């Protein structure tokens, strides 16, 4: 089950899009910003049919 979510890079502020795989349950992973290439921490939490994505820098 895939979803997409738009977010702003916590470093450069540029908008980007993440493709989320909700079938894996709660997840924490790192992906580089497609613009400035700095590592972004993604925290995906899933509860029943609802989900929430938190995006932050390594320094937060």
C-alpha positions in Angstrom: 0.0 0.0 0.0 1.8 3.1 -1.2 1.0 6.8 -0.4 2.7 10.0 -1.4 3.3 12.9 0.9 4.7 16.3 0.1 7.2 17.9 2.6 9.7 20.7 2.8 13.4 19.9 3.3 14.4 20.9 6.9 17.7 22.2 5.6 17.1 24.1 2.3 13.3 24.4 2.5 12.7 23.1 -1.0 9.5 21.1 -1.5 9.8 17.4 -2.3 7.6 14.3 -2.4 8.1 11.1 -0.5 6.6 7.7 -1.5 5.6 5.8 1.6 5.1 2.1 2.0 2.4 1.8 4.6 2.4 -2.0 4.6 5.7 -2.1 6.6 4.2 -0.6 9.8 6.0 2.1 11.8 9.3 3.0 10.2 12.3 5.4 10.8 14.6 5.8 7.9 17.0 8.3 6.2 16.9 9.7 2.7 18.9 12.5 1.1 17.2 15.7 0.0 16.8 15.6 -3.8 18.0 19.2 -3.9 20.7 19.8 -1.3 21.6 16.1 -0.8 21.7 16.4 3.0 20.3 13.5 5.1 16.7 13.8 6.2 15.2 11.6 8.9 11.7 10.3 8.1 9.5 8.9 11.0 6.4 7.2 9.7 3.8 6.2 12.3 0.7 4.1 11.4 -2.4 3.6 13.6 -5.3 1.7 12.1 -6.2 3.5 8.9 -4.4 6.8 9.8 -0.7 7.6 9.3 1.6 10.5 10.1 5.0 11.4 8.6 7.5 13.5 10.6 10.4 15.0 8.6 13.4 16.4 10.5 17.1 17.1 10.2 19.8 15.1 11.9 20.3 18.0 14.4 16.8 17.9 15.8 
